[in-house]
Amino acid sequence: MEWKPLGFSDLEVGGRAASIRSLRLADEMGYLRRYRVSTVEGFFGEKFTKIPACGRLVKDKDGKIGVIITGAHSGFFKIGRSKQGQPHLLVSFSALSKKVKKDLLKQINYELFEEGNAILAREK
């Protein structure tokens, strides 16, 4: 896989993007819940659109691979009932559905490992 610099950090991004319609994240009480995500129009776009968010593989300098979530065409996306859009979010593979995880990971030769409560990958 060819990894390219992300631009605003020391992370590298690679592979094809996968459509993401929901993420499994912790709520205010620490319980894992599934939240709907979608691309929004602008930072204060309050309404969900039918355009899903996008996820791509991202690797740090230690070789740990996770996923970066953005809106379509590198735009903003919205999570659940939040009032504001976000430009990006870094998540582990445990936040993704099985189908999205499979679509992203079939692009590389990998091994999964657990670090804290996060499931990450490493290239073999």
Secondary structure, DSSP 8 states (H G I E B T S, - for coil): --EEE-SSSS-EEEEEEEEE-EEEEE-TTS-EEEEEEEE-SSTT--S--SS-EEEEEEE-TT--EEEEEE-GGG--EEETT-SS-BS-EEE-GGGS-HHHHHHHHTTS-EEEEEETTEEEEEE-
